[in-house]
Amino acid sequence: MTIRVGLIGAGVMGSDHARILSTAVSGVELSAVSDPEAARMARIVETFGPARMFTDPVDLIRDGGVDAVLIASPDQTHGALALACLDVGKPVLCEKPLAASVEECVRVIGKEQAMGKRLVTVGYMRRFDPGYVEMKRRLDGGELGAALVMHCIHRNVAAPSFMTAPMLITNSAVHEIDISRFVLGREVRRVSVVTPRRTRLSNMQDPQIVLLEMNDGVVVDAEIFVNAQYGYDVRAELVCEKGSISLTPPHDVTVAHSGSESFAFPDDWRPRFALAYRSELQAWVGAIGSGVPAGASAWDGYVATAVANAGLKSLASGEPTEVKLEARPACYS
């Protein structure tokens, strides 16, 4: 069975998804693409083969030649498009965030719950990164004892001109929020945002330190620094009772020269998480065929947004903020 995927959004993320679907994922074909800019759609079709083009994304969702939908359009469109996919009963992989507000996330969860089956997957691709997967496996295996502290670093070369201080939480730290829940298997009960001296290379509060207190007492500290200049750099160390486990950042080569060793950092997230993206898309396609969900659920997308919102309140007030979640529906257990 070949899954015919319709792609909504032909920008940076959409184009990369088109490339991966067309070259590295089995059992799938890119059958349709939608974007407001015809030139961007045309580039995808010219590069990755015949796909029908739709100006209106809802027309793509409803089209009989599309079996499943991948949403990579601007963040504020995600919730409505995910709901449109549920309206016609089609599986959807939605890039984060699931929706722009907690209320819209709750609507998606409610509609999916009423349907009685999971159709929504949220694109938190780090759940498929080999380093984080192994970190979770070791913790669950018990050899390291109970988790105590998780240290995270999330650095970008330079922030785009439209980025604001709150977006360090809603656009960047949400990855740390989701992956800490995935690795630790616990929910966040309180968020604090600490604002150290800011870099002179930005006109906003950058960096920020996001502290997550989990419901079993584990503390996660995440440094979010989006104007770090030197490269894209994601790190994590999980400190446990009997030892620790750290990510080994992947790189193609290490150069030994003039008495030292060195390697290059990527410019953005795509090379760093290339394997994670491929694995995520392959797992999504496999889940459509098997009916067994894989990856982050609509519930996970809701929780990430709710925790991020608590972080925004802490950023504004300077005080810790409690996280209040809806009761978790049984279908997401």
QUITA-V25383 format. One record per residue. N is the residue number from 1. OMEGA is omega in radians with two decimals (999 if undefined). NEAR is the number of other ideal C-beta (glycine too) atoms within 8 Angstrom. D_FIRST is the distance of its C-alpha to the first C-alpha in Angstrom with 1 decimal. Layout:
n=N omega=OMEGA near=NEAR d_first=D_FIRST
n=N omega=OMEGA near=NEAR d_first=D_FIRST
//
This chain:
n=1 omega=3.08 near=4 d_first=0.0
n=2 omega=3.13 near=6 d_first=3.8
n=3 omega=3.12 near=12 d_first=6.5
n=4 omega=-3.03 near=12 d_first=9.5
n=5 omega=2.98 near=16 d_first=12.5
n=6 omega=-3.09 near=16 d_first=16.1
n=7 omega=3.07 near=18 d_first=18.9
n=8 omega=-3.10 near=17 d_first=22.3
n=9 omega=-3.09 near=13 d_first=25.1
n=10 omega=3.09 near=14 d_first=25.7
n=11 omega=-3.08 near=10 d_first=28.5
n=12 omega=-3.10 near=5 d_first=28.7
n=13 omega=-3.13 near=9 d_first=26.0
n=14 omega=3.12 near=18 d_first=23.6
n=15 omega=3.13 near=12 d_first=24.2
n=16 omega=3.07 near=10 d_first=23.6
n=17 omega=3.11 near=13 d_first=20.3
n=18 omega=3.12 near=15 d_first=19.3
n=19 omega=-3.09 near=11 d_first=20.4
n=20 omega=3.13 near=12 d_first=18.6
n=21 omega=-3.04 near=16 d_first=15.2
n=22 omega=-3.01 near=8 d_first=15.8
n=23 omega=-2.96 near=7 d_first=17.4
n=24 omega=-3.11 near=8 d_first=16.6
n=25 omega=-3.13 near=11 d_first=13.3
n=26 omega=3.07 near=5 d_first=10.2
n=27 omega=-3.04 near=9 d_first=6.5
n=28 omega=2.96 near=12 d_first=8.3
n=29 omega=3.07 near=8 d_first=10.6
n=30 omega=-3.00 near=14 d_first=13.9
n=31 omega=-3.09 near=11 d_first=14.2
n=32 omega=3.10 near=16 d_first=17.5
n=33 omega=3.12 near=18 d_first=20.6
n=34 omega=3.10 near=16 d_first=23.7
n=35 omega=3.10 near=13 d_first=27.1
n=36 omega=-3.10 near=3 d_first=30.7
n=37 omega=-3.10 near=7 d_first=31.6
n=38 omega=-3.10 near=8 d_first=30.3
n=39 omega=3.14 near=6 d_first=31.2
n=40 omega=3.06 near=12 d_first=29.0
n=41 omega=-3.10 near=13 d_first=25.9
n=42 omega=3.14 near=9 d_first=27.0
n=43 omega=3.12 near=10 d_first=27.3
n=44 omega=-3.14 near=16 d_first=23.7
n=45 omega=3.14 near=12 d_first=22.5
n=46 omega=-3.06 near=5 d_first=25.0
n=47 omega=-2.96 near=7 d_first=24.0
n=48 omega=3.01 near=11 d_first=20.3
n=49 omega=-3.00 near=6 d_first=19.4
n=50 omega=3.02 near=4 d_first=18.9
n=51 omega=3.13 near=12 d_first=18.3
n=52 omega=-3.07 near=9 d_first=20.1
n=53 omega=-3.12 near=11 d_first=23.0
n=54 omega=3.03 near=12 d_first=24.3
n=55 omega=-3.13 near=7 d_first=27.8
n=56 omega=-3.10 near=7 d_first=27.3
n=57 omega=3.13 near=12 d_first=24.6
n=58 omega=3.06 near=8 d_first=24.6
n=59 omega=3.09 near=10 d_first=23.6
n=60 omega=-3.10 near=15 d_first=20.6
n=61 omega=-3.06 near=15 d_first=19.7
n=62 omega=-3.05 near=7 d_first=20.3
n=63 omega=-3.13 near=11 d_first=18.5
n=64 omega=3.11 near=3 d_first=15.9
n=65 omega=3.12 near=7 d_first=13.9
n=66 omega=3.14 near=14 d_first=13.4
n=67 omega=-3.08 near=9 d_first=11.1
n=68 omega=-3.00 near=15 d_first=13.0
n=69 omega=3.04 near=16 d_first=16.3
n=70 omega=-3.09 near=13 d_first=18.1
n=71 omega=3.09 near=15 d_first=21.9
n=72 omega=3.13 near=11 d_first=24.2
n=73 omega=3.14 near=12 d_first=27.1
n=74 omega=-3.00 near=5 d_first=30.7
n=75 omega=-3.02 near=7 d_first=31.3
n=76 omega=3.14 near=5 d_first=33.1
n=77 omega=-2.94 near=11 d_first=30.1
n=78 omega=-3.06 near=15 d_first=27.7
n=79 omega=-3.11 near=14 d_first=28.8
n=80 omega=-3.13 near=8 d_first=28.8
n=81 omega=3.08 near=17 d_first=25.3
n=82 omega=3.10 near=16 d_first=23.8
n=83 omega=3.10 near=11 d_first=25.6
n=84 omega=3.08 near=12 d_first=24.3
n=85 omega=3.11 near=15 d_first=20.7
n=86 omega=3.12 near=15 d_first=21.8
n=87 omega=-3.12 near=6 d_first=23.5
n=88 omega=3.03 near=8 d_first=20.2
n=89 omega=-3.12 near=6 d_first=18.3
n=90 omega=3.05 near=12 d_first=15.9
n=91 omega=-3.10 near=13 d_first=15.2
n=92 omega=2.95 near=15 d_first=17.5
n=93 omega=-3.07 near=15 d_first=18.6
n=94 omega=3.03 near=14 d_first=22.2
n=95 omega=3.12 near=10 d_first=24.5
n=96 omega=-0.05 near=12 d_first=27.7
n=97 omega=3.07 near=14 d_first=29.7
n=98 omega=3.12 near=17 d_first=27.9
n=99 omega=-3.05 near=13 d_first=30.7
n=100 omega=-3.12 near=8 d_first=34.2
n=101 omega=3.07 near=8 d_first=36.1
n=102 omega=-3.10 near=9 d_first=36.1
n=103 omega=3.14 near=6 d_first=36.5
n=104 omega=3.05 near=12 d_first=33.3
n=105 omega=3.14 near=17 d_first=31.4
n=106 omega=3.10 near=10 d_first=32.8
n=107 omega=3.10 near=11 d_first=31.6
n=108 omega=3.14 near=18 d_first=28.0
n=109 omega=-3.12 near=14 d_first=28.4
n=110 omega=-3.13 near=8 d_first=30.2
n=111 omega=3.13 near=10 d_first=27.6
n=112 omega=3.12 near=14 d_first=24.7
n=113 omega=3.14 near=9 d_first=26.9
n=114 omega=3.13 near=6 d_first=27.7
n=115 omega=3.08 near=9 d_first=24.1
n=116 omega=3.08 near=5 d_first=23.9
n=117 omega=-3.13 near=6 d_first=20.8
n=118 omega=3.07 near=9 d_first=20.1
n=119 omega=-3.04 near=11 d_first=18.1
n=120 omega=2.99 near=16 d_first=20.3
n=121 omega=-3.14 near=14 d_first=20.2
n=122 omega=-2.95 near=17 d_first=23.2
n=123 omega=2.99 near=11 d_first=23.3
n=124 omega=-2.94 near=15 d_first=25.8
n=125 omega=-3.11 near=10 d_first=24.4
n=126 omega=3.08 near=12 d_first=27.4
n=127 omega=3.13 near=14 d_first=25.9
n=128 omega=3.09 near=12 d_first=23.7
n=129 omega=-3.06 near=11 d_first=26.7
n=130 omega=-3.13 near=7 d_first=27.7
n=131 omega=3.13 near=10 d_first=31.3
n=132 omega=3.11 near=14 d_first=30.9
n=133 omega=3.12 near=10 d_first=28.5
n=134 omega=3.09 near=9 d_first=31.2
n=135 omega=3.12 near=13 d_first=33.9
n=136 omega=-3.13 near=11 d_first=32.4
n=137 omega=-3.14 near=8 d_first=31.8
n=138 omega=3.12 near=10 d_first=35.4
n=139 omega=-3.13 near=13 d_first=36.8
n=140 omega=3.13 near=7 d_first=34.8
n=141 omega=3.04 near=7 d_first=36.0
n=142 omega=-3.06 near=5 d_first=39.6
n=143 omega=-3.11 near=7 d_first=41.2
n=144 omega=-3.06 near=14 d_first=42.4
n=145 omega=-3.10 near=8 d_first=43.8
n=146 omega=3.07 near=5 d_first=43.3
n=147 omega=3.13 near=11 d_first=42.3
n=148 omega=-3.08 near=8 d_first=45.3
n=149 omega=3.02 near=10 d_first=44.5
n=150 omega=3.12 near=15 d_first=41.6
n=151 omega=-3.13 near=10 d_first=42.6
n=152 omega=3.04 near=14 d_first=40.3
n=153 omega=3.12 near=11 d_first=40.8
n=154 omega=-3.07 near=13 d_first=38.9
n=155 omega=3.05 near=12 d_first=40.5
n=156 omega=3.12 near=12 d_first=39.6
n=157 omega=-3.12 near=10 d_first=41.5
n=158 omega=-3.13 near=8 d_first=42.6
n=159 omega=3.04 near=10 d_first=41.6
n=160 omega=-3.03 near=5 d_first=40.8
n=161 omega=-3.08 near=4 d_first=43.7
n=162 omega=-3.04 near=4 d_first=42.2
n=163 omega=3.12 near=10 d_first=41.8
n=164 omega=-3.13 near=6 d_first=44.3
n=165 omega=3.10 near=9 d_first=45.5
n=166 omega=-3.12 near=8 d_first=43.4
n=167 omega=3.02 near=9 d_first=40.3
n=168 omega=3.11 near=16 d_first=40.9
n=169 omega=-3.00 near=16 d_first=40.0
n=170 omega=-3.09 near=11 d_first=37.4
n=171 omega=-3.09 near=8 d_first=35.5
n=172 omega=-3.05 near=12 d_first=36.2
n=173 omega=3.10 near=15 d_first=37.4
n=174 omega=3.09 near=15 d_first=34.5
n=175 omega=3.10 near=11 d_first=32.6
n=176 omega=3.09 near=15 d_first=35.4
n=177 omega=-3.09 near=16 d_first=35.5
n=178 omega=-3.04 near=16 d_first=31.8
n=179 omega=3.08 near=14 d_first=31.8
n=180 omega=3.06 near=15 d_first=35.1
n=181 omega=-3.13 near=14 d_first=33.8
n=182 omega=-3.09 near=13 d_first=30.7
n=183 omega=-3.02 near=12 d_first=32.9
n=184 omega=-3.10 near=13 d_first=35.8
n=185 omega=-3.11 near=7 d_first=34.0
n=186 omega=3.08 near=9 d_first=36.8
n=187 omega=3.12 near=9 d_first=37.4
n=188 omega=3.12 near=16 d_first=39.9
n=189 omega=-3.11 near=8 d_first=43.2
n=190 omega=3.14 near=11 d_first=45.2
n=191 omega=3.00 near=15 d_first=44.8
n=192 omega=3.08 near=11 d_first=47.6
n=193 omega=3.14 near=12 d_first=47.6
n=194 omega=-3.09 near=8 d_first=50.3
n=195 omega=3.10 near=9 d_first=51.4
n=196 omega=3.04 near=7 d_first=53.1
n=197 omega=-3.06 near=2 d_first=55.0
n=198 omega=3.10 near=10 d_first=52.7
n=199 omega=3.09 near=8 d_first=52.1
n=200 omega=-3.12 near=4 d_first=54.4
n=201 omega=3.11 near=6 d_first=51.5
n=202 omega=3.09 near=10 d_first=50.0
n=203 omega=3.09 near=2 d_first=51.6
n=204 omega=3.13 near=10 d_first=49.7
n=205 omega=-3.11 near=8 d_first=49.7
n=206 omega=0.19 near=14 d_first=47.8
n=207 omega=2.99 near=11 d_first=47.2
n=208 omega=3.05 near=16 d_first=46.7
n=209 omega=3.14 near=12 d_first=46.4
n=210 omega=3.13 near=16 d_first=44.2
n=211 omega=3.11 near=13 d_first=45.2
n=212 omega=3.04 near=15 d_first=42.9
n=213 omega=-3.11 near=12 d_first=44.5
n=214 omega=-3.04 near=14 d_first=42.0
n=215 omega=3.05 near=7 d_first=42.8
n=216 omega=3.07 near=6 d_first=43.9
n=217 omega=3.06 near=6 d_first=46.2
n=218 omega=3.10 near=12 d_first=44.1
n=219 omega=3.07 near=11 d_first=44.8
n=220 omega=3.02 near=14 d_first=42.4
n=221 omega=-3.08 near=12 d_first=44.1
n=222 omega=3.03 near=14 d_first=42.1
n=223 omega=3.10 near=11 d_first=43.8
n=224 omega=-3.04 near=15 d_first=42.2
n=225 omega=-2.96 near=12 d_first=43.7
n=226 omega=3.06 near=14 d_first=42.1
n=227 omega=-3.06 near=12 d_first=44.9
n=228 omega=3.00 near=10 d_first=45.2
n=229 omega=-2.93 near=6 d_first=45.5
n=230 omega=-3.12 near=7 d_first=44.7
n=231 omega=3.07 near=10 d_first=40.9
n=232 omega=-2.97 near=13 d_first=37.9
n=233 omega=3.08 near=10 d_first=38.5
n=234 omega=-3.13 near=12 d_first=36.8
n=235 omega=3.05 near=10 d_first=38.4
n=236 omega=3.01 near=14 d_first=38.6
n=237 omega=3.08 near=10 d_first=40.7
n=238 omega=-3.12 near=14 d_first=40.6
n=239 omega=-3.08 near=9 d_first=44.1
n=240 omega=-3.08 near=13 d_first=44.3
n=241 omega=-3.03 near=6 d_first=47.2
n=242 omega=-3.12 near=6 d_first=47.0
n=243 omega=3.13 near=7 d_first=45.6
n=244 omega=3.08 near=8 d_first=43.2
n=245 omega=-3.08 near=11 d_first=39.9
n=246 omega=2.99 near=8 d_first=39.3
n=247 omega=2.95 near=10 d_first=36.5
n=248 omega=-3.08 near=5 d_first=36.9
n=249 omega=-3.11 near=8 d_first=35.9
n=250 omega=2.99 near=6 d_first=33.7
n=251 omega=-3.01 near=8 d_first=35.2
n=252 omega=-3.08 near=2 d_first=34.7
n=253 omega=2.95 near=5 d_first=38.4
n=254 omega=-3.08 near=7 d_first=41.7
n=255 omega=3.03 near=7 d_first=44.8
n=256 omega=-3.06 near=5 d_first=48.0
n=257 omega=3.05 near=6 d_first=51.0
n=258 omega=3.03 near=3 d_first=54.6
n=259 omega=3.14 near=3 d_first=54.7
n=260 omega=3.04 near=6 d_first=51.6
n=261 omega=3.14 near=6 d_first=47.8
n=262 omega=3.00 near=7 d_first=45.5
n=263 omega=-3.07 near=8 d_first=42.0
n=264 omega=3.02 near=6 d_first=40.6
n=265 omega=3.07 near=9 d_first=39.1
n=266 omega=3.13 near=10 d_first=36.2
n=267 omega=3.14 near=7 d_first=37.0
n=268 omega=-2.99 near=9 d_first=34.4
n=269 omega=-2.99 near=8 d_first=31.6
n=270 omega=3.07 near=9 d_first=28.8
n=271 omega=-3.10 near=9 d_first=29.9
n=272 omega=-3.07 near=11 d_first=31.0
n=273 omega=-3.12 near=11 d_first=27.7
n=274 omega=-3.14 near=8 d_first=25.4
n=275 omega=3.13 near=10 d_first=23.8
n=276 omega=3.13 near=13 d_first=23.6
n=277 omega=3.12 near=14 d_first=21.7
n=278 omega=-3.12 near=11 d_first=19.1
n=279 omega=3.13 near=9 d_first=18.8
n=280 omega=-3.12 near=14 d_first=18.7
n=281 omega=3.11 near=15 d_first=15.8
n=282 omega=3.12 near=11 d_first=13.7
n=283 omega=3.12 near=11 d_first=14.8
n=284 omega=3.12 near=14 d_first=14.0
n=285 omega=3.11 near=15 d_first=10.4
n=286 omega=-3.14 near=10 d_first=10.3
n=287 omega=3.10 near=14 d_first=12.4
n=288 omega=-3.14 near=11 d_first=10.3
n=289 omega=-3.06 near=9 d_first=7.7
n=290 omega=-3.05 near=6 d_first=10.9
n=291 omega=3.11 near=5 d_first=13.3
n=292 omega=-3.04 near=5 d_first=15.8
n=293 omega=3.07 near=7 d_first=17.4
n=294 omega=3.10 near=8 d_first=18.3
n=295 omega=-3.10 near=15 d_first=21.0
n=296 omega=-3.10 near=11 d_first=23.8
n=297 omega=3.03 near=12 d_first=23.8
n=298 omega=3.08 near=15 d_first=25.6
n=299 omega=3.11 near=10 d_first=28.5
n=300 omega=3.09 near=12 d_first=28.7
n=301 omega=3.09 near=19 d_first=28.7
n=302 omega=-3.10 near=15 d_first=31.5
n=303 omega=3.13 near=14 d_first=33.5
n=304 omega=3.13 near=17 d_first=33.4
n=305 omega=3.13 near=16 d_first=34.7
n=306 omega=3.12 near=13 d_first=37.4
n=307 omega=3.10 near=14 d_first=38.6
n=308 omega=3.10 near=14 d_first=38.7
n=309 omega=3.06 near=9 d_first=40.8
n=310 omega=3.08 near=15 d_first=43.2
n=311 omega=3.10 near=15 d_first=43.5
n=312 omega=3.11 near=11 d_first=44.4
n=313 omega=3.11 near=9 d_first=47.2
n=314 omega=3.09 near=14 d_first=48.4
n=315 omega=-3.11 near=13 d_first=48.5
n=316 omega=-3.03 near=6 d_first=50.6
n=317 omega=-3.04 near=7 d_first=52.9
n=318 omega=-3.09 near=5 d_first=53.2
n=319 omega=3.03 near=6 d_first=52.8
n=320 omega=-3.11 near=9 d_first=50.2
n=321 omega=3.11 near=12 d_first=47.9
n=322 omega=3.08 near=7 d_first=46.4
n=323 omega=3.13 near=12 d_first=42.7
n=324 omega=-3.08 near=5 d_first=42.2
n=325 omega=2.97 near=8 d_first=38.8
n=326 omega=3.05 near=6 d_first=37.6
n=327 omega=-3.08 near=4 d_first=37.1
n=328 omega=3.13 near=8 d_first=33.7
n=329 omega=-3.09 near=8 d_first=31.5
n=330 omega=-3.08 near=5 d_first=30.4
n=331 omega=3.12 near=9 d_first=26.7
n=332 omega=3.14 near=10 d_first=27.0
n=333 omega=999 near=4 d_first=28.9
//
